[in-house]
């Protein structure tokens, strides 16, 4: 159970991740377990919008915690800190202070890999 954020309806798009308390810059927000989906698999659009780049053959879909519910923004306040390829987890952290009630946003467009630090 996550004590920093919750999933609820977002004014940006569908559901989003929101701070339920103040979160400090650098703080770990969530560690999500992932399952891998082959690039060639035809995914329904709803699932495809939840995928993260993983490697040249697979995308990752977060199965635990809030991982696949972050919305995108160029002015992001969180990021994927680490993709653990061995343990199949993805760790998210705050890139700046996030106030209680604020939507937690990450950057995940074409150059997503440039924003993953580990």
VOLODREN-961605 format. One record per residue (C-alpha): x, y, z; chain; residue in one letter. Coordinates in pm, 1 decimal, always signed. Example, Ala and Ser with C-alpha at 12.3 -4.5 7.8 and 13.67 -1.06 7.14 Angstrom:
<east:+1230.0 | north:-450.0 | up:+780.0 | chaine:A | residu:A>;
<east:+1367.0 | north:-106.0 | up:+714.0 | chaine:A | residu:S>;
This chain:
<east:+0.0 | north:+0.0 | up:+0.0 | chaine:A | residu:X>;
<east:+130.1 | north:+343.0 | up:-91.0 | chaine:A | residu:X>;
<east:+121.7 | north:+613.6 | up:+176.4 | chaine:A | residu:X>;
<east:+229.4 | north:+900.4 | up:-51.3 | chaine:A | residu:X>;
<east:-10.2 | north:+893.0 | up:-345.8 | chaine:A | residu:X>;
<east:-347.6 | north:+769.5 | up:-463.9 | chaine:A | residu:X>;
<east:-515.3 | north:+709.8 | up:-799.2 | chaine:A | residu:X>;
<east:-820.4 | north:+919.1 | up:-883.0 | chaine:A | residu:X>;
<east:-989.4 | north:+1094.3 | up:-1175.3 | chaine:A | residu:X>;
<east:-761.2 | north:+1345.2 | up:-1344.5 | chaine:A | residu:X>;
<east:-857.5 | north:+1666.8 | up:-1521.1 | chaine:A | residu:X>;
<east:-567.5 | north:+1591.9 | up:-1760.3 | chaine:A | residu:X>;
<east:-666.9 | north:+1244.6 | up:-1883.5 | chaine:A | residu:X>;
<east:-860.3 | north:+954.6 | up:-1732.3 | chaine:A | residu:X>;
<east:-710.7 | north:+853.9 | up:-1401.4 | chaine:A | residu:X>;
<east:-397.9 | north:+1005.0 | up:-1251.2 | chaine:A | residu:X>;
<east:-169.8 | north:+986.9 | up:-950.1 | chaine:A | residu:X>;
<east:-216.8 | north:+1248.3 | up:-675.6 | chaine:A | residu:X>;
<east:-13.4 | north:+1328.3 | up:-364.3 | chaine:A | residu:X>;
<east:-201.2 | north:+1253.1 | up:-40.8 | chaine:A | residu:X>;
<east:+70.6 | north:+1429.4 | up:+160.0 | chaine:A | residu:X>;
<east:+358.7 | north:+1663.8 | up:+82.1 | chaine:A | residu:X>;
<east:+636.7 | north:+1478.0 | up:-102.9 | chaine:A | residu:X>;
<east:+995.2 | north:+1604.7 | up:-95.3 | chaine:A | residu:X>;
<east:+1225.2 | north:+1632.6 | up:-397.5 | chaine:A | residu:X>;
<east:+1421.8 | north:+1308.1 | up:-439.7 | chaine:A | residu:X>;
<east:+1175.7 | north:+1100.5 | up:-236.8 | chaine:A | residu:X>;
<east:+1076.5 | north:+759.0 | up:-371.6 | chaine:A | residu:X>;
<east:+707.9 | north:+774.1 | up:-464.2 | chaine:A | residu:X>;
<east:+648.2 | north:+414.6 | up:-572.6 | chaine:A | residu:X>;
<east:+815.3 | north:+91.2 | up:-677.0 | chaine:A | residu:X>;
<east:+599.0 | north:-97.5 | up:-924.3 | chaine:A | residu:X>;
<east:+640.1 | north:-455.7 | up:-1039.4 | chaine:A | residu:X>;
<east:+610.5 | north:-490.7 | up:-1415.5 | chaine:A | residu:X>;
<east:+520.5 | north:-753.1 | up:-1669.5 | chaine:A | residu:X>;
<east:+674.5 | north:-745.0 | up:-2013.9 | chaine:A | residu:X>;
<east:+471.2 | north:-721.7 | up:-2333.1 | chaine:A | residu:X>;
<east:+631.4 | north:-800.3 | up:-2667.9 | chaine:A | residu:X>;
<east:+647.7 | north:-508.2 | up:-2914.5 | chaine:A | residu:X>;
<east:+462.6 | north:-713.2 | up:-3175.5 | chaine:A | residu:X>;
<east:+162.5 | north:-786.6 | up:-2955.5 | chaine:A | residu:X>;
<east:-149.2 | north:-596.5 | up:-3057.6 | chaine:A | residu:X>;
<east:-267.2 | north:-427.2 | up:-2740.4 | chaine:A | residu:X>;
<east:-599.1 | north:-250.7 | up:-2697.9 | chaine:A | residu:X>;
<east:-545.3 | north:+126.7 | up:-2686.8 | chaine:A | residu:X>;
<east:-637.1 | north:+138.9 | up:-2318.0 | chaine:A | residu:X>;
<east:-348.2 | north:-94.8 | up:-2232.2 | chaine:A | residu:X>;
<east:-107.9 | north:+58.5 | up:-2485.1 | chaine:A | residu:X>;
<east:-139.4 | north:+396.2 | up:-2310.8 | chaine:A | residu:X>;
<east:-15.4 | north:+234.8 | up:-1986.9 | chaine:A | residu:X>;
<east:+306.3 | north:+84.6 | up:-2129.0 | chaine:A | residu:X>;
<east:+662.4 | north:+202.5 | up:-2066.8 | chaine:A | residu:X>;
<east:+960.7 | north:+143.2 | up:-2296.3 | chaine:A | residu:X>;
<east:+1173.4 | north:-137.3 | up:-2146.9 | chaine:A | residu:X>;
<east:+1416.2 | north:-259.3 | up:-2410.4 | chaine:A | residu:X>;
<east:+1430.5 | north:-313.9 | up:-2785.5 | chaine:A | residu:X>;
<east:+1200.9 | north:-616.9 | up:-2766.6 | chaine:A | residu:X>;
<east:+958.1 | north:-539.3 | up:-2484.3 | chaine:A | residu:X>;
<east:+739.0 | north:-276.1 | up:-2323.1 | chaine:A | residu:X>;
<east:+664.0 | north:-286.3 | up:-1950.9 | chaine:A | residu:X>;
<east:+323.7 | north:-265.5 | up:-1788.2 | chaine:A | residu:X>;
<east:+322.7 | north:-182.6 | up:-1416.4 | chaine:A | residu:X>;
<east:+112.4 | north:-435.1 | up:-1225.9 | chaine:A | residu:X>;
<east:+149.2 | north:-308.2 | up:-872.4 | chaine:A | residu:X>;
<east:+118.5 | north:+24.2 | up:-699.5 | chaine:A | residu:X>;
<east:+45.3 | north:+332.4 | up:-914.3 | chaine:A | residu:X>;
<east:+309.2 | north:+297.3 | up:-1187.9 | chaine:A | residu:X>;
<east:+92.4 | north:+287.8 | up:-1499.0 | chaine:A | residu:X>;
<east:-137.0 | north:+570.8 | up:-1389.1 | chaine:A | residu:X>;
<east:+102.1 | north:+866.5 | up:-1405.4 | chaine:A | residu:X>;
<east:-0.8 | north:+1122.7 | up:-1667.1 | chaine:A | residu:X>;
<east:+248.0 | north:+1298.8 | up:-1893.8 | chaine:A | residu:X>;
<east:+359.3 | north:+1660.2 | up:-1873.2 | chaine:A | residu:X>;
<east:+665.0 | north:+1840.3 | up:-2010.0 | chaine:A | residu:X>;
<east:+673.8 | north:+2021.4 | up:-1675.0 | chaine:A | residu:X>;
<east:+693.2 | north:+1690.0 | up:-1485.0 | chaine:A | residu:X>;
<east:+740.7 | north:+1670.1 | up:-1109.0 | chaine:A | residu:X>;
<east:+842.7 | north:+1301.8 | up:-1094.9 | chaine:A | residu:X>;
<east:+1038.7 | north:+1055.9 | up:-1304.2 | chaine:A | residu:X>;
<east:+1130.1 | north:+693.3 | up:-1349.1 | chaine:A | residu:X>;
<east:+1440.9 | north:+678.9 | up:-1135.5 | chaine:A | residu:X>;
<east:+1529.1 | north:+319.1 | up:-1213.2 | chaine:A | residu:X>;
<east:+1419.3 | north:+25.6 | up:-1424.8 | chaine:A | residu:X>;
<east:+1544.5 | north:-292.1 | up:-1256.6 | chaine:A | residu:X>;
<east:+1572.3 | north:-536.0 | up:-1546.6 | chaine:A | residu:X>;
<east:+1656.2 | north:-834.1 | up:-1324.9 | chaine:A | residu:X>;
<east:+1378.0 | north:-794.4 | up:-1066.7 | chaine:A | residu:X>;
<east:+1127.3 | north:-642.4 | up:-1312.7 | chaine:A | residu:X>;
<east:+1049.2 | north:-330.0 | up:-1113.1 | chaine:A | residu:X>;
<east:+1026.9 | north:+37.0 | up:-1196.5 | chaine:A | residu:X>;
<east:+1100.0 | north:+300.5 | up:-931.7 | chaine:A | residu:X>;
<east:+947.3 | north:+649.7 | up:-943.4 | chaine:A | residu:X>;
<east:+1081.5 | north:+950.8 | up:-752.1 | chaine:A | residu:X>;
<east:+996.8 | north:+1318.6 | up:-710.7 | chaine:A | residu:X>;
<east:+1202.3 | north:+1567.2 | up:-915.7 | chaine:A | residu:X>;
<east:+1079.5 | north:+1859.5 | up:-705.9 | chaine:A | residu:X>;
<east:+863.5 | north:+1916.8 | up:-399.0 | chaine:A | residu:X>;
<east:+504.3 | north:+1805.8 | up:-460.4 | chaine:A | residu:X>;
<east:+223.9 | north:+1951.3 | up:-250.4 | chaine:A | residu:X>;
<east:-56.9 | north:+1745.2 | up:-102.4 | chaine:A | residu:X>;
<east:-340.0 | north:+1725.4 | up:-358.5 | chaine:A | residu:X>;
<east:-114.0 | north:+1797.8 | up:-658.9 | chaine:A | residu:X>;
<east:-115.4 | north:+1559.4 | up:-954.9 | chaine:A | residu:X>;
<east:+212.5 | north:+1373.5 | up:-992.5 | chaine:A | residu:X>;
<east:+327.2 | north:+1386.7 | up:-1356.0 | chaine:A | residu:X>;
<east:+613.5 | north:+1220.7 | up:-1543.4 | chaine:A | residu:X>;
<east:+763.7 | north:+1267.6 | up:-1889.7 | chaine:A | residu:X>;
<east:+715.9 | north:+967.5 | up:-2119.3 | chaine:A | residu:X>;
<east:+718.0 | north:+1065.3 | up:-2485.7 | chaine:A | residu:X>;
<east:+960.2 | north:+953.6 | up:-2759.6 | chaine:A | residu:X>;
<east:+1279.6 | north:+1036.2 | up:-2570.0 | chaine:A | residu:X>;
<east:+1157.3 | north:+874.8 | up:-2245.1 | chaine:A | residu:X>;
<east:+1482.4 | north:+678.9 | up:-2201.0 | chaine:A | residu:X>;
<east:+1670.9 | north:+1009.0 | up:-2165.2 | chaine:A | residu:X>;
<east:+1475.1 | north:+1078.0 | up:-1845.7 | chaine:A | residu:X>;
<east:+1546.8 | north:+743.7 | up:-1674.2 | chaine:A | residu:X>;
<east:+1853.5 | north:+797.2 | up:-1458.7 | chaine:A | residu:X>;
<east:+1945.5 | north:+435.4 | up:-1385.8 | chaine:A | residu:X>;
